[in-house]
């Protein structure tokens, strides 16, 4: 185990479908110690900096948790804005990992233009062009829009899609 701990994710597949997901973490809880006794603004500023991955998602989760703890109403507009921010970050982070690491593992060269496109996805994704940028990143990684590759429901469908693709992913 590494000093910073590990995050283990296990999948159980039954009849070609994911039947169960298990997640176990041995990471130390540094956030609690660092944020205890801080003001709301300090916490909101610190959350995205505490973890090297998913800073926007950490910030959104913190803002929502604080609002709930304070008894503040959270409307559908706020939830929609939060969901767009987390989705944009998820797309960017996943795409960057795929585009940077997978070619290296396969002895290939990373596609600089695709990496730039992935990094260009604006967290929050609230402007009119966000959907098109997200689809462009999905095509750069997976040679198809998100609905296509996420839509593979069985291992056989997924394998066919994998075999037909020409991208590293």
N, C-alpha and C positions, 0 to 999 in steps of 0.2 A: 504494500500500500504506500502511496505517496504521502508526504507530510501534509499536503493540503487536503487529503482525503479523496474519496472516490464516490462517484455516482454510478450505480449499476442499474441498468434497465434490462429486464428479461421479458421475452415474449413467449407465450404458449400458443402454438398453432394447432387447431383441430379442424379436420376436414377442409383444409385449405384456407381457413380464416383465423384471424387473431381472436383467441378466446379469452386471453388473460394477459394483463401487463403488470409486472412487479417492478417496483422502484425502491431501491435502498441507498441511503446516503450515509457515509462516514465522515462527511465534511464537518469541520468545527463551526459552531454558531457564533461567528464573529460579529454579525450585524447587531444582535441584541446587546452585546457588551458595548459596542461603539455608539449606538444610538440612544441608549437609555438616558433619560433626563434631558434630551435635546428638544428644542422647539420645532414646531411643524415645518417651518421654512428650512431649518438646518437638516432635518431628516430628508425632506424632498430633494435638497441639493446633494446630499451624501449618497442616497440610495443608488443612483445610476453609476456611481464611482466605486462602490464596494465590490462589485463582481465584474470580471473581465468579459463576461458574456451576458447578453440580455439586459443591459442597463436600463433601456426604455421600459421593458416589461417589469423590472424591479420597481421602477419609479411609479408606474401605473398601479401595480399591486399595493404599494405603500400609500399612494394617494387615496385609493378606494378603501383600504383598511382604516386609515385615519378618519375618513369621512364617516364610515360606519361606526367607529368607536365614538365619534363626536355626536352621533345621532343625526347627522345631516342627510337629507334626502339625496338619492342618486337617481337622476332621471335617465330616460332612454337615450337622450342625446349624449350625455356623459358616457354611458356604457358603450354607445356606438363609436364615439371618438376614441375611447380606450381600446376597444377591439381593433379598430383600424391601426392604431399605433403599434399594438402588439403584433398584429398580422404582418405589418410592413417590416418590423424588426425580425420576425421569424423568417420571412422570405429572404431578407438580406443576409442574415447570419447563416442560414442553411445553404444558400447559394454560394456564399463566399467559401464555406468549408468544402463544398463539392468542387468548386472551380479551382481552389488552391491545392487541396490535399489529394483528391482522387487522381489527378494526372500524375502527381509525384509517386503515388503508390503503384501506378501502372507503368512507370518509366516514361511518361509522356510529358509534354510541355504544356503549362497552363496557358489558357487563352486570355490574354491581357484585356482585350475589348470586353469580353464577357464579365471579367472580374470588375472592370470599371462600371459596367451597367449594374451589376449587383450592388456595388458600393453606392451607386447613385440613387438607390431606392430611398426615398425620404421617409423616415419614421413618422408615422402619423397618417400619411397617405390620404390627406383630406382634399387635395386639389384634384381637378378634373383629369389630369394625366396620370394619376397614381396607378389606376388599374392597368393602363397600357404598359407602364414601366414594369409592373409586377409580372405581367404576361411575357414581356420581353426577357426578363430574367429567367422565368420558367422555361421558355423556349431555349435560351442559351444553355441552361443546365440539362434539361430533360427532353429537348427537341419537340416539346408540346406544351400547350397551356396547362395550367394547374389542374383543371377539371379532367383533362385526359389522363394524366399519370396518376392522379389521386383516385380516379374512377376505376382502377383495376381492382376487381373485387375478389379474385381468386389467385392462387399462386400460378396457375396455368396462364391466366390472362396477363399477369405481371411478367412472367417469363417470356411470353410472346412479345410484349412491348419492349422488354429489355433487349431481346435478340434483334429486333428491327431497328433499334436506335443507332446513331452514329456519334453521339456525343460521349464524353468520358463517363458521365453518369449512366 
